[in-house]
């Protein structure tokens, strides 16, 4: 055969695409694909698992702020309630003292004005009973026997306080004079219940203890 003759081509001499040698460009493309897939998986993971910074900012911190706001409101309410109760007790004690003195103090020439005025500071069945007593017994007796009564409150303190009712214990001194006789003094303790009506503290019961 002539040296210039063309060598016969065989199947073993043919290189297919699959058998082509892997180049640096192929490696770069494959690496890029792997990196892209890894980034996609990482993104899906971030979507499934919320970032803790977001949880803290949008979840935990608002919850803490709400809790603090509720706590502040509660303590403010408690402080306001305590202040209101203290104020109610003080006002009720003043009313109890003033009304007790008015109920038990009178002079023979003015008793028919003084005691009915005191009755206006009472309420309920106690007011009805007191009004009957002064009308039928105390006023006629004071005028007839020239009785003078002077009452003072030595001490008083609330023992039960609510928004519309206060119970007060009072220590009362009363001095009674019949005409020109020597005065007689007595001391007693009284449990007084006051009800708040139309913004005023009125006595609804007056019981010796």
C-alpha positions in Angstrom: 0.0 0.0 0.0 1.2 3.4 -0.8 2.5 5.5 2.1 0.1 8.3 1.1 -2.9 6.1 1.3 -5.5 7.1 3.8 -5.7 4.9 7.0 -9.1 3.2 7.2 -11.3 4.6 9.8 -12.7 2.2 12.4 -15.3 2.5 15.1 -12.7 2.5 17.8 -11.2 5.6 16.3 -14.5 7.6 16.6 -14.9 9.6 19.9 -18.5 10.3 20.9 -19.7 13.3 23.0 -19.8 11.1 26.1 -16.3 9.9 25.6 -15.0 13.5 25.0 -12.4 14.5 27.6 -13.6 16.7 30.5 -12.3 20.2 30.1 -11.7 23.0 32.7 -14.8 24.7 31.2 -16.9 21.7 32.0 -15.7 21.6 35.6 -16.5 25.3 36.0 -20.1 24.8 34.7 -20.6 21.8 36.9 -19.3 23.8 40.0 -21.6 26.7 39.1 -24.6 24.3 38.9 -23.8 22.8 42.3 -23.3 26.2 43.9 -26.7 27.4 42.5 -28.5 24.3 43.9 -26.8 24.8 47.3 -28.0 28.4 47.4 -31.5 27.4 46.5 -31.5 24.8 49.3 -30.2 27.3 51.8 -32.9 29.8 50.7 -35.6 27.2 51.2 -34.2 26.4 54.7 -34.2 30.1 55.6 -37.8 30.4 54.5 -38.8 27.3 56.6 -36.9 28.4 59.7 -37.5 32.0 60.7 -34.6 34.1 61.7 -34.3 34.5 65.5 -33.7 38.2 65.1 -37.1 38.5 63.5 -38.7 36.3 66.1 -37.3 38.6 68.8 -38.2 41.8 67.1 -41.6 40.9 65.9 -42.6 38.3 68.5 -40.9 38.4 71.8 -40.3 42.1 72.2 -44.0 43.1 71.5 -45.1 40.4 73.9 -42.8 41.8 76.6 -44.0 45.3 75.9 -47.6 44.2 76.2 -46.9 42.4 79.5 -45.1 45.4 80.9 -48.0 47.6 79.8 -50.6 45.3 81.5 -48.5 45.1 84.6 -48.1 48.9 84.7 -51.9 49.3 84.3 -52.5 46.7 87.0 -50.3 48.4 89.5 -51.7 51.8 88.6 -55.2 50.4 89.2 -54.1 49.0 92.5 -52.6 52.2 93.6 -55.6 54.2 92.5 -57.9 51.8 94.2 -55.9 52.0 97.4 -55.9 55.8 97.2 -59.6 55.9 96.6 -60.3 53.5 99.6 -58.1 55.6 101.9 -59.9 58.8 100.8 -63.3 57.1 101.3 -62.3 56.1 104.8 -61.1 59.6 105.7 -64.2 61.3 104.4 -66.5 58.7 106.1 -64.8 59.1 109.4 -65.2 62.9 109.2 -68.9 62.5 108.4 -69.3 60.0 111.2 -67.7 62.3 113.7 -69.7 65.4 112.6 -73.0 63.5 112.5 -72.5 61.8 115.8 -71.9 65.2 117.5 -75.0 66.6 115.8 -77.2 63.6 116.8 -76.3 63.7 120.5 -75.8 67.5 121.1 -78.7 69.8 121.8 -80.0 72.6 124.0 -83.6 72.9 125.4 -84.3 76.1 123.5 -83.1 74.9 120.1 -83.5 71.1 120.3 -86.5 71.2 117.9 -84.2 72.6 115.2 -80.9 70.9 116.0 -82.0 67.2 116.1 -84.2 67.3 113.0 -81.2 68.8 111.2 -79.1 65.9 112.4 -81.7 63.5 111.1 -81.1 64.7 107.5 -77.6 63.2 107.8 -79.1 59.7 108.3 -80.7 57.2 106.0 -82.8 54.1 105.9 -84.6 52.5 108.8 -82.1 54.1 111.2 -83.3 57.6 110.1 -86.9 56.6 110.6 -86.2 55.2 114.1 -84.1 58.3 115.1 -86.8 60.7 113.8 -89.5 58.9 115.8 -87.3 58.9 119.0 -86.4 62.6 118.9 -90.0 63.6 118.0 -91.7 61.5 120.7 -89.1 61.5 123.5 -86.0 63.6 123.2 -87.4 66.9 122.1 -90.3 67.0 124.5 -88.1 65.9 127.4 -85.4 68.4 126.6 -87.9 71.2 126.6 -89.8 70.1 129.7 -86.8 69.2 131.9 -84.3 71.8 130.4 -81.8 69.2 129.3 -78.6 70.1 127.6 -76.4 67.5 125.9 -72.9 68.0 124.6 -71.2 65.1 122.7 -67.6 64.8 121.5 -65.8 62.1 119.7 -62.6 61.1 121.4 -61.3 58.8 118.6 -62.6 57.1 115.5 -61.2 54.8 112.8 -62.6 52.9 109.8 -62.7 49.1 110.2 -64.2 48.3 106.8 -64.0 50.4 103.7 -65.6 49.9 100.3 -66.5 52.3 97.5 -70.0 53.0 98.8 -70.0 51.8 102.4 -67.7 52.4 105.4 -67.9 51.0 108.9 -66.3 53.2 111.7 -65.7 52.5 115.3 -66.1 55.7 117.4 -65.4 56.4 121.0 -68.0 59.0 122.2 -68.1 61.1 125.3 -71.5 62.7 126.2 -72.2 65.2 129.0 -75.8 65.7 130.0 -77.1 68.5 132.3 -80.6 68.6 133.8 -81.5 72.2 134.5 -79.2 73.5 137.2 -78.0 70.0 138.3 -74.4 68.9 138.1 -73.6 67.5 134.7 -73.3 63.7 134.2 -70.7 62.3 131.8 -70.7 59.0 130.0 -68.3 57.3 127.6 -69.2 54.7 125.0 -68.0 53.0 121.9 -70.2 52.8 118.8 -70.1 50.9 115.6 -71.3 53.3 112.8 -72.1 52.2 109.3 -72.2 54.9 106.6 -73.5 54.6 103.1 -72.5 56.9 100.3 -75.6 58.4 98.6 -75.5 61.2 96.1 -71.9 61.9 97.0 -72.6 62.2 100.8 -71.8 59.8 103.6 -75.0 59.1 105.6 -75.3 57.0 108.7 -77.4 53.9 108.2 -76.8 52.2 111.6 -75.5 53.3 115.0 -74.9 50.4 117.3 -73.2 50.4 120.8 -70.4 47.9 121.1 
